[in-house]
Amino acid sequence: MVCLGCGRWDKTDLCRACGATLVEAPDRLLDSDLLVRSCYEHGGAARRLIHAFKYRGSDRAGWLLARALVCLLPPAGVLVPLPRASWRTISYGIDPAFELARRVGSLSGLQVWKGLSPPLYKSGQAGRSRSQRDPPIFWVKSEPPATELILIDDVITTGRTLLRAQQTLAHPTRAARVVMAVTATATRD
C-alpha cells in the first residue's frame, strides 16, 4: 500500500511521519452562532489528503477523512453537504462535500439531505485573498427535513460559504435549523 501523504510504501493509509503532521483544528464560531468543527488544520498530510480526494477522487483519502469527521458529529441530525459548482463537479468528476457526507452517513447512520443546489459556474477560491472570495449562491431544491441540520464541507477558509448555506436554509416557516458545521480541514484565517 502507498501512503496517501507522501507516496511511499507503507502498511497503512498514512505512514507514521505523515500522520505526525496532522494537527487537530480548533473549533470556530462564525457570526456568534454557527459552530464549525474541523478535523485537521489545512497543512501537511491533511492538505495532501484533501487534494487527493477533491481533485483526483481518491476513495482511500475520502474514507480516511470520513472516519475522522464521524468523531466530530452530534448523535443526531441530518447531514447537508455544500455542493460544488456544477462545472467544477463535471471537471473533476467529484462533489467532495457530497461524497464526504455519503461516507460519513454510512459510518454514522445519519441521513444525508442533498437539498441545496449550487451555481452552474463559480470561480475557484484557492489562492485568493479574503477580500477576493465571494460566497456562492445556493438554492433550496426541496423542503429540508424538520430536524437539526449539520452542514458538511471539505475545507473552511473564511467561513462565508458555510454562513451563506446557513442563511439559505434559514426561513421562519421551516422547522429545520442548522445547528453546526463540520469540515475535514480548516485553514488559518
N, C-alpha and C positions, 0 to 999 in steps of 0.2 A: 504494500500500500504506500501511497505517496502522501507526505504531509501537505495539508492544504495551505499551510502558511509559507513554507519555504521550498516545497517541491522535492525535498529529499526523501529517500526511502525511510519509512518508519512503520511500526506495527499499529499505530493509532492515527486518527484523523489529524491531530496536531502533535508534532514532536514536543518534547519537553521544553526545548529552547523557545519555540513559538508560543507554546502555552504560557510560558512565563511573561510574555509581552501583553497578555490580556489583562487590562486594567478595568476593574469594576467602575461603572459610571455612577456618579451621584444622581439622586432624584432631582428633578426640576419642577418648579411650579410656574406655569405660564399664566399671565394675567390674573394672578392670585386665586385661580380656581381650577386650573387643569393640571393635575399631577401627571408627570411624564416619568416613567421608569425605563431605563435603558440597561441592557446587559453590560456593554463594554464601551470604553472610550474609543473613538474612531482613530485608531493608530495601530501600528504593528500588525500582528496576525489578524486582529479584528477587522482592520481595513481591508486586508487581502481576502478575508472570508467574504465580506460584503461584496467586494468587486467580483470575486469568482462567482458568486450567486447572482448578482444583479446584472452583470454584463456577459457572463458565459453560461448562466443557468446551471451551475454546479449543484447537483442533487445532494451530494455529501455535505457541502457547505450549508445548504438550506436546512437540512435536518440537524446539523450541529447547532446552528443559530436558533432553530425552533426549540430544541431541548433546553437551551439557556433561557429563552423567553418564557417558557412554561413556569419557571420558578418565580417570575415577577407578577403573575396573574392573581386576581382575587378568585375565590372558589366558584363564583357565579357571574354570569354576564354573557353578552353576545359580542363576538369579535367583529369589528368593522374595518376592513383593510382600506387604506387610502390608495385609490387606483392611480396608476401611472398614466400619463398622457397616451392616448391611443397610438400615435405614431411611434412612440418610444417602445411600447409593448410589441408592436409589429417589428420594429428594427432589431430589438434584442431577443425577441421570442419569449419574453417572460414579464409578468407583472409581479415584481418582487414582494410587495406587501400582501397581495392575494395569496401567493404561494407560501409565504411565511404563515399567514393566517390559516390556510388549509392544513399545513403541517401541525401548527400549534393546536388547532381544533381537534385533530385526530389524536394528539397526545394527551390533551387535557379534557376532552369530552365537551368542550364549549362549542356552541353553534357559531357558524360564520355567516354573516349577512353581507352580501355583496350588493348593496343598495345605492352606493354612490357612483355617479357617472363622472368620468374625467373629461377634461377638454380634449378635443381631437389633436391639437398641437400645443406644446408648451416647450419653450427653450429650456435646455438643461441648466441646472443650478450649480453644478460642481464647479468650483474655482471662482465663483462670483462673490463679490463682497456683499455684506448685509444690505447695503443700500441698492444694490443691483438686483436683488432677489425679489421677485413678485410671487405672492402666493397664488396657487392655481384656483380656478373656479370649479366648484363641484355642483352637481345637480343630484337631487334625490330621485331615484328611479321608482321606488315603491315605498310605502309606509314602513318605517322600521318596527321591529318587534317592540312591544310595550314592556321594556325591561331596561336594565343598565347596559350601556354600550361601552365597549373598550376599543378605542382606536388603535390600529396597529400599522406600523410603517417600518421601513428598513433602517433609515437614518434620520436623526433630528439634528438640524443645524440651528436655525433661528427660532424654530417653533411656529412660524407663521402658517405653514401648511396644516399642521395639526389644529391650530386655532381656527383656520378657515373651515376645516371639516366640522369642528365643533359648532361653529356659528351656522353652518349649512343645516346641521341636524337639529339645532335649537328652534323649537316652534312651540308657542303656548298651548296648542291643542294636542301636542304629542305627549304620550305617556312615557316614551323613551327618553333617556337622558344620558349624555356622555359623562362617565364617572372618572375615567382616566385614559391614558395613552401608554402604549409600550412600543419601544423601538429596539432593534438589535444593537445599534451603536449610536453614540452621541458625540458630536464634535464639540470642542470647547468654544463657547460663544461669549 
